[in-house]
Amino acid sequence: MPSRTDVILDAARRAAAYLEGVSDRTVAPSPDAVARIAALREPLPADPTPDARVLALLDDIGSPATVANAGGRYFGFVNGGALPATVAANMLAAAWDQNMGLRVMSPIAALLEDIALEWIRELLHLPQGVAGTLVTGATMANLSCLAAARTALLSKQGWDVESQGLFGAPPITVVVGEEVHVSVQKALAILGFGRNRVVTVPADSQGRMRADRLPKITSPSIVCLQAGNVNSGAFDPAQEICPAIPRDLAWIHADGAFGLWAACSPSHAHLVRGFDQADSWATDGHKWPNLPYDCGIAFVRHPAALHKALSMQAAYLPASNDREPAQWTPEMSRRARGVEAWAAIKSLGRSGLAELIDRTCRHAQRFAEKLQAAGFEIVNEVVINQVLVSFGSPEKTQAVVRAVQADGTCWCGGTVWQGRHAMRISISSWVTTEEDVDKSVDAMIRAAKHV
Ligand SMILES: *Cc1c(COP(=O)(O)O)cnc(C)c1O
């Protein structure tokens, strides 16, 4: 009978072999590989399958059908890679099998979460004393922050939203930019604010909220700012907007899913100026800092508001004086994602993170220069790691996106930016080299010639 460690060693070997080969294959899985996954559809297994066979099936059929996100030429959405130390930490943490709901469930996971949150707070130049929490992604981070905002603004008016609910509560105005991310709209919808019950501030050509069009805030309000537009990478001018908002009436929330990490780099930190004045911040570990999925991070300036919004009591839950993770997040049981967050920052350090930010931004400039030199139009100001390129008419651009994806040298998605079709290039992975950029540019030029 094989021991339970045999399959784990086998998994480690297979994982290593996968990573060895991931940069040499097509980025999108081949049609053949995708066709083969249908073999996994079978009736509910009546009897056990040996672990070694389970893993072999996953690797033989599953690995070729993955998208090569772990290689250096995946530029879709804003998907980072996963740093080697974080993949390794993730495997060890899976063996630990810790439930990070309560400190008593795992003193080590709780400590690593505390340390990671404090390091991230410092890296992002946020004030001391803010409450932090690790969630699945920036969507849940936005939700957590906006729940705290709702609690704080209604408490001030004598309304306890956790016990009384939202029906009949005093109104709260929500102000967003025209280019607000859909995940903020989703969070607003879940929290009862309504996607459309918002005041929308026009944006400029880069998607930045126009400070001169901000409405006068005269009643309790939440103002949602953005650090890093998902298409253009642009930052709302927080430095101009925040001082114009009366702090006794309004809560300022910043969605900085990837953009907030510009703070780590001395040459890009000017972009986040003013964002430290917000009341809450949502960001991601799994984008620019290259943690594995899933890891979002929420910070709230007013710990009592976050705690009131997300805590719960029961006789079987220990009420310690320490920070109990489950009292600060929408979840109760959760995986110990602080382990990887700690490993990422410990492995890179402040200088390594700055270098990662700068390097991916340099790659973005290289893409923009080379594509422009080849006669294509870059339709955004490339301020960080995001490049939007048009190949001509909407039809032509869409056809080039499809051709690039099918070619497999790299992978980019499409978008419509300010009414124009564009291909999105997001350089978010630690793996990407200049050679990857050059190979990808060649593939794009080739695709544009042939469609
Ligand atoms: C990606 C992104 C989100 C959502 O993040 P998830 O981690 O996918 O939930 C929110 N806001 C912005 C600006 C983003 O780029």
The ligand as a MOL file (V3000), in Angstrom:
LIG
                    3D

  0  0  0     0  0            999 V3000
M  V30 BEGIN CTAB
M  V30 COUNTS 15 15 0 0 0
M  V30 BEGIN ATOM
M  V30 1 C -9.2230 43.0610 -10.8780 0
M  V30 2 C -9.8790 44.2670 -10.3060 0
M  V30 3 C -10.9050 44.1410 -9.3370 0
M  V30 4 C -11.4780 42.8050 -8.9370 0
M  V30 5 O -10.5110 42.0030 -8.3580 0
M  V30 6 P -10.7070 40.4360 -8.1080 0
M  V30 7 O -9.4800 40.0800 -7.3630 0
M  V30 8 O -10.7860 39.8040 -9.4600 0
M  V30 9 O -11.9510 40.2190 -7.3180 0
M  V30 10 C -11.3990 45.2980 -8.7920 0
M  V30 11 N -10.9490 46.5170 -9.1770 0
M  V30 12 C -9.9850 46.6740 -10.1030 0
M  V30 13 C -9.5290 48.0490 -10.4770 0
M  V30 14 C -9.4130 45.5540 -10.6990 0
M  V30 15 O -8.4450 45.6920 -11.6060 0
M  V30 END ATOM
M  V30 BEGIN BOND
M  V30 1 1 1 2
M  V30 2 1 2 3
M  V30 3 2 2 14
M  V30 4 1 3 4
M  V30 5 2 3 10
M  V30 6 1 4 5
M  V30 7 1 5 6
M  V30 8 2 6 7
M  V30 9 1 6 8
M  V30 10 1 6 9
M  V30 11 1 10 11
M  V30 12 2 11 12
M  V30 13 1 12 13
M  V30 14 1 12 14
M  V30 15 1 14 15
M  V30 END BOND
M  V30 END CTAB
M  END
